[in-house]
Amino acid sequence: MVVRESDDRKEALEINFHFMSEHFVWSDAWILLAIIYTGKQGGDLQTIIGAADYINHAIPNEEELKGAFARLTEGEMIKEQNGKFKASAKVMKAYSRTHTERRAALKEFEDMEIFLASQNPA
């Protein structure tokens, strides 16, 4: 376990990185944030890849995309409808707690890592 202090709330959060490595991986947080960045209506694969490039200055590979979509769908973090992926209400609620207009994408990425790590089904 690691304790990390939130920049915005100055409250300690416990992060179980063992869980992150078994259920979600870092690229899941990257893809999840990219989906959030596509907007309320969600985005298609091309739009998500563009948002991922904006966040991380890199293009996710096929393995990262397929794995993230599978794990995030199974974990009920995202929904797919008519070829568009959209973040769940639970994800958007967590995102809204720390999001501000001027918050850096890297900080929001770290927030998504913390959020996914907290979603231990046990």
Short mmCIF file of the C-alpha atoms (twelve columns), coordinates in Angstrom:
data_MODEL
# 
_entry.id   MODEL 
# 
loop_
_atom_site.group_PDB 
_atom_site.id 
_atom_site.type_symbol 
_atom_site.label_atom_id 
_atom_site.label_alt_id 
_atom_site.label_comp_id 
_atom_site.label_asym_id 
_atom_site.label_seq_id 
_atom_site.Cartn_x 
_atom_site.Cartn_y 
_atom_site.Cartn_z 
_atom_site.pdbx_PDB_model_num 
ATOM 1   C CA . MET A 1   0.000   0.000  0.000   1 
ATOM 2   C CA . VAL A 2   1.073   3.530  -0.750  1 
ATOM 3   C CA . VAL A 3   -0.434  6.700  0.657   1 
ATOM 4   C CA . ARG A 4   -0.716  9.583  -1.774  1 
ATOM 5   C CA . GLU A 5   -1.919  13.074 -0.950  1 
ATOM 6   C CA . SER A 6   -4.408  14.725 -3.298  1 
ATOM 7   C CA . ASP A 7   -3.364  18.124 -4.657  1 
ATOM 8   C CA . ASP A 8   -6.917  19.463 -4.544  1 
ATOM 9   C CA . ARG A 9   -8.316  18.034 -1.355  1 
ATOM 10  C CA . LYS A 10  -5.146  17.488 0.701   1 
ATOM 11  C CA . GLU A 11  -6.612  14.236 1.937   1 
ATOM 12  C CA . ALA A 12  -4.725  10.967 1.976   1 
ATOM 13  C CA . LEU A 13  -5.856  8.187  -0.344  1 
ATOM 14  C CA . GLU A 14  -4.773  4.597  0.004   1 
ATOM 15  C CA . ILE A 15  -3.759  3.052  -3.268  1 
ATOM 16  C CA . ASN A 16  -3.455  -0.695 -3.635  1 
ATOM 17  C CA . PHE A 17  -1.043  -1.069 -6.564  1 
ATOM 18  C CA . HIS A 18  -1.308  -4.859 -6.351  1 
ATOM 19  C CA . PHE A 19  -4.939  -4.468 -7.387  1 
ATOM 20  C CA . MET A 20  -3.998  -2.065 -10.167 1 
ATOM 21  C CA . SER A 21  -1.598  -4.588 -11.651 1 
ATOM 22  C CA . GLU A 22  -4.035  -7.515 -11.448 1 
ATOM 23  C CA . HIS A 23  -7.263  -5.865 -12.586 1 
ATOM 24  C CA . PHE A 24  -6.378  -2.614 -14.290 1 
ATOM 25  C CA . VAL A 25  -3.121  -1.447 -15.831 1 
ATOM 26  C CA . TRP A 26  -1.812  2.094  -16.274 1 
ATOM 27  C CA . SER A 27  -2.980  2.239  -19.891 1 
ATOM 28  C CA . ASP A 28  -6.562  1.629  -18.724 1 
ATOM 29  C CA . ALA A 29  -6.444  4.975  -16.899 1 
ATOM 30  C CA . TRP A 30  -5.022  6.577  -20.052 1 
ATOM 31  C CA . ILE A 31  -7.787  5.191  -22.275 1 
ATOM 32  C CA . LEU A 32  -10.470 5.972  -19.682 1 
ATOM 33  C CA . LEU A 33  -9.382  9.607  -19.524 1 
ATOM 34  C CA . ALA A 34  -9.290  9.732  -23.343 1 
ATOM 35  C CA . ILE A 35  -12.894 8.506  -23.391 1 
ATOM 36  C CA . ILE A 36  -13.858 11.187 -20.869 1 
ATOM 37  C CA . TYR A 37  -12.145 13.799 -23.051 1 
ATOM 38  C CA . THR A 38  -14.321 12.806 -26.047 1 
ATOM 39  C CA . GLY A 39  -17.307 14.437 -24.340 1 
ATOM 40  C CA . LYS A 40  -20.715 13.536 -22.952 1 
ATOM 41  C CA . GLN A 41  -21.819 11.795 -26.154 1 
ATOM 42  C CA . GLY A 42  -18.763 9.547  -26.131 1 
ATOM 43  C CA . GLY A 43  -16.367 8.952  -28.956 1 
ATOM 44  C CA . ASP A 44  -15.465 6.490  -31.654 1 
ATOM 45  C CA . LEU A 45  -12.100 4.756  -31.829 1 
ATOM 46  C CA . GLN A 46  -10.471 7.472  -33.943 1 
ATOM 47  C CA . THR A 47  -11.563 10.229 -31.544 1 
ATOM 48  C CA . ILE A 48  -10.393 8.235  -28.516 1 
ATOM 49  C CA . ILE A 49  -6.982  7.654  -30.098 1 
ATOM 50  C CA . GLY A 50  -6.689  11.391 -30.802 1 
ATOM 51  C CA . ALA A 51  -7.539  12.209 -27.178 1 
ATOM 52  C CA . ALA A 52  -5.045  9.584  -25.952 1 
ATOM 53  C CA . ASP A 53  -2.336  11.197 -28.099 1 
ATOM 54  C CA . TYR A 54  -3.186  14.591 -26.569 1 
ATOM 55  C CA . ILE A 55  -2.898  13.193 -23.021 1 
ATOM 56  C CA . ASN A 56  0.257   11.117 -23.372 1 
ATOM 57  C CA . HIS A 57  1.832   12.360 -26.643 1 
ATOM 58  C CA . ALA A 58  1.677   8.777  -27.894 1 
ATOM 59  C CA . ILE A 59  -0.684  6.514  -29.806 1 
ATOM 60  C CA . PRO A 60  -1.948  3.487  -27.848 1 
ATOM 61  C CA . ASN A 61  -1.156  0.200  -29.541 1 
ATOM 62  C CA . GLU A 62  -3.745  -2.443 -30.397 1 
ATOM 63  C CA . GLU A 63  -3.013  -4.515 -27.273 1 
ATOM 64  C CA . GLU A 64  -3.435  -1.483 -24.991 1 
ATOM 65  C CA . LEU A 65  -6.720  -0.543 -26.665 1 
ATOM 66  C CA . LYS A 66  -8.245  -4.029 -26.722 1 
ATOM 67  C CA . GLY A 67  -7.174  -4.742 -23.154 1 
ATOM 68  C CA . ALA A 68  -8.438  -1.413 -21.840 1 
ATOM 69  C CA . PHE A 69  -11.796 -1.694 -23.601 1 
ATOM 70  C CA . ALA A 70  -12.254 -5.228 -22.250 1 
ATOM 71  C CA . ARG A 71  -11.262 -4.451 -18.649 1 
ATOM 72  C CA . LEU A 72  -13.096 -1.115 -18.507 1 
ATOM 73  C CA . THR A 73  -16.270 -2.633 -19.977 1 
ATOM 74  C CA . GLU A 74  -16.114 -5.621 -17.622 1 
ATOM 75  C CA . GLY A 75  -15.560 -3.258 -14.692 1 
ATOM 76  C CA . GLU A 76  -18.561 -1.163 -15.783 1 
ATOM 77  C CA . MET A 77  -16.377 1.919  -16.237 1 
ATOM 78  C CA . ILE A 78  -17.411 2.428  -19.868 1 
ATOM 79  C CA . LYS A 79  -20.296 1.543  -22.163 1 
ATOM 80  C CA . GLU A 80  -20.286 1.038  -25.917 1 
ATOM 81  C CA . GLN A 81  -23.254 1.970  -28.051 1 
ATOM 82  C CA . ASN A 82  -23.307 2.205  -31.835 1 
ATOM 83  C CA . GLY A 83  -19.526 2.279  -32.085 1 
ATOM 84  C CA . LYS A 84  -19.088 5.038  -29.492 1 
ATOM 85  C CA . PHE A 85  -17.578 4.577  -26.058 1 
ATOM 86  C CA . LYS A 86  -18.804 6.619  -23.120 1 
ATOM 87  C CA . ALA A 87  -17.676 6.800  -19.476 1 
ATOM 88  C CA . SER A 88  -20.155 5.537  -16.875 1 
ATOM 89  C CA . ALA A 89  -21.931 7.855  -14.430 1 
ATOM 90  C CA . LYS A 90  -19.712 6.513  -11.631 1 
ATOM 91  C CA . VAL A 91  -16.578 7.475  -13.560 1 
ATOM 92  C CA . MET A 92  -17.913 10.918 -14.406 1 
ATOM 93  C CA . LYS A 93  -18.806 11.542 -10.763 1 
ATOM 94  C CA . ALA A 94  -15.255 10.658 -9.688  1 
ATOM 95  C CA . TYR A 95  -13.799 12.798 -12.482 1 
ATOM 96  C CA . SER A 96  -15.925 15.813 -11.529 1 
ATOM 97  C CA . ARG A 97  -14.520 15.770 -7.977  1 
ATOM 98  C CA . THR A 98  -11.042 16.807 -9.108  1 
ATOM 99  C CA . HIS A 99  -11.499 18.290 -12.578 1 
ATOM 100 C CA . THR A 100 -10.999 21.991 -13.166 1 
ATOM 101 C CA . GLU A 101 -10.620 23.829 -16.459 1 
ATOM 102 C CA . ARG A 102 -6.937  24.520 -15.853 1 
ATOM 103 C CA . ARG A 103 -5.954  21.114 -14.437 1 
ATOM 104 C CA . ALA A 104 -3.151  19.468 -16.408 1 
ATOM 105 C CA . ALA A 105 -3.912  16.280 -18.328 1 
ATOM 106 C CA . LEU A 106 -1.098  14.503 -16.450 1 
ATOM 107 C CA . LYS A 107 -2.757  15.285 -13.100 1 
ATOM 108 C CA . GLU A 108 -6.109  14.060 -14.418 1 
ATOM 109 C CA . PHE A 109 -4.394  10.890 -15.650 1 
ATOM 110 C CA . GLU A 110 -2.996  10.339 -12.144 1 
ATOM 111 C CA . ASP A 111 -6.510  10.872 -10.727 1 
ATOM 112 C CA . MET A 112 -7.849  8.138  -13.030 1 
ATOM 113 C CA . GLU A 113 -5.088  5.775  -11.864 1 
ATOM 114 C CA . ILE A 114 -6.111  6.442  -8.259  1 
ATOM 115 C CA . PHE A 115 -9.784  5.973  -9.086  1 
ATOM 116 C CA . LEU A 116 -9.226  2.642  -10.884 1 
ATOM 117 C CA . ALA A 117 -6.995  1.399  -8.068  1 
ATOM 118 C CA . SER A 118 -9.822  2.106  -5.622  1 
ATOM 119 C CA . GLN A 119 -12.299 -0.056 -7.525  1 
ATOM 120 C CA . ASN A 120 -11.333 -3.338 -5.870  1 
ATOM 121 C CA . PRO A 121 -14.315 -5.691 -6.211  1 
ATOM 122 C CA . ALA A 122 -13.322 -7.643 -3.083  1 
# 
